[in-house]
Amino acid sequence: MKRLDYIDRVKGLLIISVVLGHAAWSIGLMDYNYPYVCYPFNTTVFLYVGIFMQAFFFVSGYVTNFHKDFKTFIVRNIQTIIVPLFTLGFVKQVLDCLLTADHSLFSAGGLRSFVLNGPLWFLNALFLSRLIYWMVVHSVHNRYMRGSVMIALMIGSIFINHHPNSFPSDYFYWQASLGFCVFLWIGDEMKQVRITDKRLLGVGIFYVFLLALSRFLPILSPIHYYAAKSTLTYWQIPVDVFYVLSGTALLGWISRKLGQNKFLEYYGQNSLVVYIFNVPVLCFSAFLTTLIISPTDKVKSMLYLLVFMALTFIIMTFVIFCCTKRPLNILLGKR
């Protein structure tokens, strides 16, 4: 499928949400106690926490061709997911160790966890869910039956998540991958729909309405995903799916209305690099900003916040530049 600029902008908005969502956590990893700095991140996370990871699966389903032969499909996914997962992912883990003084990676347990689970749950789950969905596409040809299988897998993942001791260990985050397959299916089905600005806004406005309603009815609040784990329950499935569907539509409408935006497109096209390195970059930026500013009051905290985020995106842009040049771009599956 032809590359769509507005899809890159959607991915750009999503990956920036990931960076913002990890900002306060990364400051905590550095053992900095800056409540005024973290306050804006912690109080706005509800705006995107219910969609920013699931929507990546939605978009992946929309742009991925699941009708390729198995060899072509699996080789390409190994090149673009597994290779960067264990190469650049290892670099990321080493940087984390150096910045946070957590040397568990180099222990026997840490190395075992790295090999069996990988350093980045999202990439593990994306690889497995794509593989599972490919098998379903090639074995279940009825679209509605295919959707039923995906919903059944999501229900199964919730059951497993709430009864972890009854199932094998969650190696390579196989349990999470079952729950995310449904979003690949929804994205794949969206290829059959003519997408217009009017339709995107018509669906997307419900995301704003649902978020506003959830402030008065907490039972409708977005479902948080802590790494690969979720508190999602059976009855919350429609709410979760509706949040993702409407939220992604809203981002699609915003991206189309923004028009050409090189910054968002650049980050969207290189969202894999940003995802892999966002935490060590945030930690390093917090370290550098702390050398310059001591956020002892609200004014200095806001100044710290501005410098911290500016440094984060400057450093991240440099990291993207380095990773997309030879020979590192080979690790990203670039030809």
MIRO-118314 format. One record per residue (C-alpha): residue in one letter; y, z negated, x. Coordinates in nm, 3 decimals, padded with zeros to 5 digits. Layout:
+----+---------+---------+---------+
! aa !   north !      up !    east !
+----+---------+---------+---------+
!  A !       Y !       Z !       X !
...
+----+---------+---------+---------+
This chain:
+----+---------+---------+---------+
! aa !   north !      up !    east !
+----+---------+---------+---------+
!  M !  00.000 !  00.000 !  00.000 !
!  K !  00.352 !  00.085 !  00.117 !
!  R !  00.538 ! -00.211 !  00.268 !
!  L !  00.792 ! -00.347 !  00.021 !
!  D !  01.109 ! -00.497 !  00.165 !
!  Y !  01.154 ! -00.736 ! -00.127 !
!  I !  00.803 ! -00.875 ! -00.069 !
!  D !  00.902 ! -00.946 !  00.292 !
!  R !  01.208 ! -01.128 !  00.157 !
!  V !  00.986 ! -01.331 ! -00.078 !
!  K !  00.767 ! -01.428 !  00.217 !
!  G !  01.082 ! -01.510 !  00.414 !
!  L !  01.201 ! -01.749 !  00.143 !
!  L !  00.855 ! -01.906 !  00.123 !
!  I !  00.817 ! -01.962 !  00.497 !
!  I !  01.168 ! -02.111 !  00.518 !
!  S !  01.056 ! -02.348 !  00.241 !
!  V !  00.763 ! -02.445 !  00.463 !
!  V !  01.002 ! -02.519 !  00.750 !
!  L !  01.227 ! -02.728 !  00.525 !
!  G !  00.926 ! -02.908 !  00.380 !
!  H !  00.810 ! -03.007 !  00.730 !
!  A !  01.153 ! -03.106 !  00.862 !
!  A !  01.163 ! -03.475 !  00.761 !
!  W !  00.795 ! -03.515 !  00.853 !
!  S !  00.856 ! -03.369 !  01.200 !
!  I !  01.147 ! -03.607 !  01.257 !
!  G !  00.905 ! -03.889 !  01.171 !
!  L !  00.648 ! -03.752 !  01.416 !
!  M !  00.907 ! -03.804 !  01.689 !
!  D !  00.939 ! -04.171 !  01.581 !
!  Y !  01.302 ! -04.120 !  01.479 !
!  N !  01.421 ! -04.331 !  01.188 !
!  Y !  01.703 ! -04.122 !  01.040 !
!  P !  01.707 ! -04.187 !  00.663 !
!  Y !  02.038 ! -04.011 !  00.598 !
!  V !  01.919 ! -03.700 !  00.784 !
!  C !  01.589 ! -03.692 !  00.596 !
!  Y !  01.740 ! -03.764 !  00.255 !
!  P !  01.841 ! -03.404 !  00.169 !
!  F !  01.495 ! -03.276 !  00.261 !
!  N !  01.312 ! -03.547 !  00.066 !
!  T !  01.524 ! -03.511 ! -00.246 !
!  T !  01.506 ! -03.131 ! -00.271 !
!  V !  01.140 ! -03.080 ! -00.188 !
!  F !  01.051 ! -03.084 ! -00.560 !
!  L !  01.225 ! -02.746 ! -00.593 !
!  Y !  00.949 ! -02.564 ! -00.403 !
!  V !  00.663 ! -02.803 ! -00.331 !
!  G !  00.466 ! -02.680 ! -00.633 !
!  I !  00.450 ! -02.317 ! -00.519 !
!  F !  00.527 ! -02.258 ! -00.151 !
!  M !  00.166 ! -02.252 ! -00.026 !
!  Q ! -00.008 ! -02.116 ! -00.337 !
!  A !  00.248 ! -01.835 ! -00.363 !
!  F !  00.141 ! -01.706 ! -00.021 !
!  F ! -00.207 ! -01.650 ! -00.166 !
!  F ! -00.050 ! -01.481 ! -00.469 !
!  V !  00.148 ! -01.244 ! -00.244 !
!  S ! -00.157 ! -01.189 ! -00.021 !
!  G ! -00.357 ! -01.080 ! -00.324 !
!  Y ! -00.080 ! -00.840 ! -00.421 !
!  V ! -00.051 ! -00.667 ! -00.081 !
!  T ! -00.415 ! -00.675 !  00.035 !
!  N ! -00.661 ! -00.392 ! -00.027 !
!  F ! -00.989 ! -00.558 ! -00.127 !
!  H ! -01.166 ! -00.228 ! -00.179 !
!  K ! -01.211 ! -00.153 !  00.191 !
!  D ! -01.562 ! -00.149 !  00.334 !
!  F ! -01.683 ! -00.482 !  00.469 !
!  K ! -01.662 ! -00.393 !  00.839 !
!  T ! -01.302 ! -00.271 !  00.817 !
!  F ! -01.200 ! -00.565 !  00.600 !
!  I ! -01.361 ! -00.842 !  00.808 !
!  V ! -01.251 ! -00.699 !  01.145 !
!  R ! -00.891 ! -00.674 !  01.029 !
!  N ! -00.893 ! -01.030 !  00.894 !
!  I ! -01.043 ! -01.163 !  01.216 !
!  Q ! -00.773 ! -00.983 !  01.415 !
!  T ! -00.483 ! -01.103 !  01.202 !
!  I ! -00.600 ! -01.454 !  01.106 !
!  I ! -00.884 ! -01.594 !  01.319 !
!  V ! -00.759 ! -01.473 !  01.658 !
!  P ! -00.407 ! -01.618 !  01.618 !
!  L ! -00.555 ! -01.929 !  01.457 !
!  F ! -00.752 ! -02.025 !  01.767 !
!  T ! -00.523 ! -01.882 !  02.037 !
!  L ! -00.165 ! -01.942 !  01.929 !
!  G ! -00.298 ! -02.234 !  01.724 !
!  F ! -00.425 ! -02.394 !  02.044 !
!  V ! -00.085 ! -02.347 !  02.208 !
!  K !  00.071 ! -02.510 !  01.903 !
!  Q ! -00.164 ! -02.808 !  01.931 !
!  V ! -00.084 ! -02.854 !  02.300 !
!  L !  00.290 ! -02.846 !  02.223 !
!  D !  00.236 ! -03.105 !  01.950 !
!  C !  00.057 ! -03.329 !  02.199 !
!  L !  00.334 ! -03.298 !  02.456 !
!  L !  00.613 ! -03.362 !  02.207 !
!  T !  00.458 ! -03.648 !  02.010 !
!  A !  00.249 ! -03.808 !  02.287 !
!  D ! -00.060 ! -03.770 !  02.067 !
!  H ! -00.338 ! -03.671 !  02.307 !
!  S ! -00.621 ! -03.679 !  02.054 !
!  L ! -00.675 ! -03.303 !  02.095 !
!  F ! -00.822 ! -03.364 !  02.442 !
!  S ! -01.070 ! -03.624 !  02.321 !
!  A ! -01.425 ! -03.531 !  02.223 !
!  G ! -01.343 ! -03.586 !  01.857 !
!  G ! -01.021 ! -03.389 !  01.882 !
!  L ! -01.188 ! -03.086 !  02.038 !
!  R ! -01.469 ! -03.103 !  01.783 !
!  S ! -01.217 ! -03.111 !  01.499 !
!  F ! -01.027 ! -02.819 !  01.654 !
!  V ! -01.341 ! -02.605 !  01.669 !
!  L ! -01.488 ! -02.699 !  01.330 !
!  N ! -01.168 ! -02.726 !  01.127 !
!  G ! -00.911 ! -02.528 !  01.321 !
!  P ! -00.555 ! -02.646 !  01.380 !
!  L ! -00.394 ! -02.488 !  01.072 !
!  W ! -00.563 ! -02.541 !  00.735 !
!  F ! -00.374 ! -02.261 !  00.556 !
!  L ! -00.509 ! -01.988 !  00.783 !
!  N ! -00.865 ! -02.120 !  00.753 !
!  A ! -00.841 ! -02.127 !  00.374 !
!  L ! -00.673 ! -01.783 !  00.362 !
!  F ! -00.950 ! -01.624 !  00.568 !
!  L ! -01.232 ! -01.777 !  00.363 !
!  S ! -01.066 ! -01.716 !  00.026 !
!  R ! -01.005 ! -01.351 !  00.114 !
!  L ! -01.369 ! -01.315 !  00.217 !
!  I ! -01.490 ! -01.483 ! -00.103 !
!  Y ! -01.266 ! -01.270 ! -00.320 !
!  W ! -01.375 ! -00.951 ! -00.141 !
!  M ! -01.737 ! -01.036 ! -00.223 !
!  V ! -01.648 ! -01.104 ! -00.587 !
!  V ! -01.454 ! -00.775 ! -00.614 !
!  H ! -01.754 ! -00.581 ! -00.484 !
!  S ! -02.010 ! -00.760 ! -00.700 !
!  V ! -01.821 ! -00.823 ! -01.027 !
!  H ! -01.655 ! -00.504 ! -01.150 !
!  N ! -01.524 ! -00.628 ! -01.483 !
!  R ! -01.171 ! -00.760 ! -01.428 !
!  Y ! -01.201 ! -01.034 ! -01.690 !
!  M ! -01.535 ! -01.154 ! -01.559 !
!  R ! -01.383 ! -01.156 ! -01.212 !
!  G ! -01.104 ! -01.378 ! -01.338 !
!  S ! -01.358 ! -01.611 ! -01.502 !
!  V ! -01.536 ! -01.647 ! -01.167 !
!  M ! -01.208 ! -01.733 ! -00.995 !
!  I ! -01.122 ! -01.998 ! -01.254 !
!  A ! -01.473 ! -02.140 ! -01.222 !
!  L ! -01.426 ! -02.163 ! -00.845 !
!  M ! -01.096 ! -02.345 ! -00.895 !
!  I ! -01.262 ! -02.593 ! -01.133 !
!  G ! -01.540 ! -02.638 ! -00.880 !
!  S ! -01.293 ! -02.707 ! -00.600 !
!  I ! -01.127 ! -02.980 ! -00.810 !
!  F ! -01.464 ! -03.140 ! -00.877 !
!  I ! -01.550 ! -03.131 ! -00.507 !
!  N ! -01.209 ! -03.269 ! -00.413 !
!  H ! -01.260 ! -03.569 ! -00.639 !
!  H ! -01.621 ! -03.625 ! -00.523 !
!  P ! -01.597 ! -03.557 ! -00.147 !
!  N ! -01.891 ! -03.774 ! -00.049 !
!  S ! -02.132 ! -03.570 ! -00.261 !
!  F ! -02.076 ! -03.247 ! -00.067 !
!  P ! -02.091 ! -03.125 !  00.294 !
!  S ! -01.793 ! -03.194 !  00.517 !
!  D ! -01.493 ! -02.972 !  00.455 !
!  Y ! -01.544 ! -02.767 !  00.771 !
!  F ! -01.298 ! -02.481 !  00.805 !
!  Y ! -01.144 ! -02.607 !  00.480 !
!  W ! -01.398 ! -02.424 !  00.267 !
!  Q ! -01.328 ! -02.658 ! -00.024 !
!  A ! -00.958 ! -02.567 ! -00.036 !
!  S ! -01.037 ! -02.197 ! -00.010 !
!  L ! -01.232 ! -02.212 ! -00.338 !
!  G ! -00.926 ! -02.340 ! -00.524 !
!  F ! -00.689 ! -02.079 ! -00.384 !
!  C ! -00.906 ! -01.775 ! -00.471 !
!  V ! -00.760 ! -01.767 ! -00.822 !
!  F ! -00.415 ! -01.686 ! -00.679 !
!  L ! -00.557 ! -01.393 ! -00.484 !
!  W ! -00.703 ! -01.264 ! -00.810 !
!  I ! -00.372 ! -01.304 ! -00.996 !
!  G ! -00.189 ! -01.122 ! -00.718 !
!  D ! -00.450 ! -00.846 ! -00.717 !
!  E ! -00.417 ! -00.808 ! -01.094 !
!  M ! -00.039 ! -00.777 ! -01.065 !
!  K ! -00.094 ! -00.437 ! -00.902 !
!  Q ! -00.172 ! -00.309 ! -01.253 !
!  V !  00.168 ! -00.425 ! -01.385 !
!  R !  00.493 ! -00.234 ! -01.360 !
!  I !  00.727 ! -00.487 ! -01.200 !
!  T !  01.093 ! -00.469 ! -01.302 !
!  D !  01.389 ! -00.699 ! -01.245 !
!  K !  01.395 ! -00.781 ! -01.616 !
!  R !  01.030 ! -00.885 ! -01.620 !
!  L !  01.065 ! -01.090 ! -01.302 !
!  L !  01.362 ! -01.278 ! -01.444 !
!  G !  01.194 ! -01.319 ! -01.782 !
!  V !  00.897 ! -01.493 ! -01.624 !
!  G !  01.092 ! -01.664 ! -01.346 !
!  I !  01.334 ! -01.841 ! -01.580 !
!  F !  01.042 ! -02.050 ! -01.705 !
!  Y !  01.012 ! -02.200 ! -01.355 !
!  V !  01.365 ! -02.338 ! -01.383 !
!  F !  01.294 ! -02.462 ! -01.736 !
!  L !  00.968 ! -02.630 ! -01.633 !
!  L !  01.131 ! -02.798 ! -01.331 !
!  A !  01.415 ! -02.929 ! -01.548 !
!  L !  01.169 ! -03.052 ! -01.810 !
!  S !  00.960 ! -03.228 ! -01.545 !
!  R !  01.258 ! -03.453 ! -01.458 !
!  F !  01.215 ! -03.609 ! -01.805 !
!  L !  00.839 ! -03.560 ! -01.839 !
!  P !  00.682 ! -03.646 ! -01.501 !
!  I !  00.346 ! -03.535 ! -01.637 !
!  L !  00.475 ! -03.176 ! -01.592 !
!  S !  00.592 ! -03.229 ! -01.232 !
!  P !  00.482 ! -02.978 ! -00.967 !
!  I !  00.149 ! -03.063 ! -00.809 !
!  H !  00.183 ! -03.160 ! -00.443 !
!  Y ! -00.051 ! -03.014 ! -00.182 !
!  Y ! -00.084 ! -03.245 !  00.117 !
!  A ! -00.226 ! -03.011 !  00.380 !
!  A ! -00.546 ! -02.877 !  00.221 !
!  K ! -00.584 ! -03.165 ! -00.024 !
!  S ! -00.440 ! -03.177 ! -00.372 !
!  T ! -00.429 ! -03.431 ! -00.653 !
!  L ! -00.479 ! -03.146 ! -00.899 !
!  T ! -00.688 ! -03.235 ! -01.206 !
!  Y ! -00.863 ! -03.010 ! -01.457 !
!  W ! -00.596 ! -03.026 ! -01.726 !
!  Q ! -00.324 ! -02.950 ! -01.468 !
!  I ! -00.473 ! -02.608 ! -01.386 !
!  P ! -00.256 ! -02.421 ! -01.644 !
!  V !  00.056 ! -02.606 ! -01.523 !
!  D ! -00.022 ! -02.530 ! -01.159 !
!  V ! -00.091 ! -02.162 ! -01.225 !
!  F !  00.218 ! -02.128 ! -01.442 !
!  Y !  00.437 ! -02.287 ! -01.175 !
!  V !  00.306 ! -02.043 ! -00.915 !
!  L !  00.331 ! -01.739 ! -01.141 !
!  S !  00.684 ! -01.816 ! -01.265 !
!  G !  00.808 ! -01.944 ! -00.927 !
!  T !  00.688 ! -01.636 ! -00.742 !
!  A !  00.844 ! -01.414 ! -01.009 !
!  L !  01.175 ! -01.598 ! -00.966 !
!  L !  01.161 ! -01.549 ! -00.590 !
!  G !  01.084 ! -01.182 ! -00.648 !
!  W !  01.390 ! -01.146 ! -00.871 !
!  I !  01.611 ! -01.331 ! -00.620 !
!  S !  01.479 ! -01.113 ! -00.337 !
!  R !  01.554 ! -00.794 ! -00.526 !
!  K !  01.903 ! -00.910 ! -00.616 !
!  L !  01.975 ! -01.009 ! -00.256 !
!  G !  01.916 ! -00.654 ! -00.146 !
!  Q !  01.864 ! -00.582 !  00.222 !
!  N !  01.859 ! -00.905 !  00.423 !
!  K !  01.741 ! -00.861 !  00.780 !
!  F !  01.706 ! -01.235 !  00.841 !
!  L !  01.471 ! -01.297 !  00.546 !
!  E !  01.280 ! -00.976 !  00.612 !
!  Y !  01.234 ! -01.067 !  00.979 !
!  Y !  01.103 ! -01.411 !  00.891 !
!  G !  00.885 ! -01.269 !  00.615 !
!  Q !  00.731 ! -01.007 !  00.842 !
!  N !  00.663 ! -01.277 !  01.101 !
!  S !  00.571 ! -01.562 !  00.866 !
!  L !  00.244 ! -01.616 !  01.055 !
!  V !  00.431 ! -01.702 !  01.376 !
!  V !  00.673 ! -01.929 !  01.189 !
!  Y !  00.386 ! -02.108 !  01.017 !
!  I !  00.199 ! -02.166 !  01.343 !
!  F !  00.494 ! -02.296 !  01.543 !
!  N !  00.727 ! -02.453 !  01.286 !
!  V !  00.623 ! -02.815 !  01.351 !
!  P !  00.658 ! -02.814 !  01.734 !
!  V !  00.986 ! -02.623 !  01.702 !
!  L !  01.115 ! -02.879 !  01.452 !
!  C !  01.006 ! -03.166 !  01.678 !
!  F !  01.172 ! -03.009 !  01.982 !
!  S !  01.490 ! -02.940 !  01.785 !
!  A !  01.499 ! -03.303 !  01.670 !
!  F !  01.458 ! -03.413 !  02.032 !
!  L !  01.743 ! -03.191 !  02.152 !
!  T !  01.974 ! -03.290 !  01.867 !
!  T !  01.911 ! -03.658 !  01.934 !
!  L !  02.035 ! -03.605 !  02.290 !
!  I !  02.364 ! -03.476 !  02.147 !
!  I !  02.422 ! -03.678 !  01.830 !
!  S !  02.326 ! -04.028 !  01.721 !
!  P !  02.314 ! -04.021 !  01.338 !
!  T !  02.434 ! -04.377 !  01.283 !
!  D !  02.632 ! -04.306 !  00.964 !
!  K !  02.646 ! -04.047 !  00.686 !
!  V !  02.902 ! -03.822 !  00.854 !
!  K !  02.715 ! -03.810 !  01.184 !
!  S !  02.388 ! -03.763 !  00.993 !
!  M !  02.524 ! -03.454 !  00.819 !
!  L !  02.645 ! -03.320 !  01.155 !
!  Y !  02.301 ! -03.397 !  01.300 !
!  L !  02.140 ! -03.211 !  01.011 !
!  L !  02.350 ! -02.900 !  01.067 !
!  V !  02.287 ! -02.891 !  01.442 !
!  F !  01.917 ! -02.972 !  01.393 !
!  M !  01.861 ! -02.682 !  01.152 !
!  A !  02.073 ! -02.441 !  01.357 !
!  L !  01.869 ! -02.520 !  01.668 !
!  T !  01.546 ! -02.489 !  01.471 !
!  F !  01.619 ! -02.135 !  01.356 !
!  I !  01.761 ! -02.028 !  01.693 !
!  I !  01.450 ! -02.150 !  01.876 !
!  M !  01.217 ! -02.014 !  01.608 !
!  T !  01.379 ! -01.671 !  01.627 !
!  F !  01.326 ! -01.674 !  02.004 !
!  V !  00.960 ! -01.774 !  01.954 !
!  I !  00.911 ! -01.488 !  01.707 !
!  F !  01.071 ! -01.245 !  01.952 !
!  C !  00.835 ! -01.356 !  02.231 !
!  C !  00.523 ! -01.345 !  02.013 !
!  T !  00.594 ! -00.994 !  01.884 !
!  K !  00.625 ! -00.846 !  02.231 !
!  R !  00.338 ! -00.739 !  02.453 !
!  P !  00.100 ! -00.887 !  02.545 !
!  L !  00.131 ! -01.173 !  02.292 !
!  N !  00.157 ! -00.937 !  01.995 !
!  I ! -00.206 ! -00.841 !  02.054 !
!  L ! -00.300 ! -01.194 !  01.948 !
!  L ! -00.133 ! -01.127 !  01.613 !
!  G ! -00.341 ! -00.815 !  01.554 !
!  K ! -00.047 ! -00.584 !  01.618 !
!  R ! -00.137 ! -00.236 !  01.724 !
+----+---------+---------+---------+
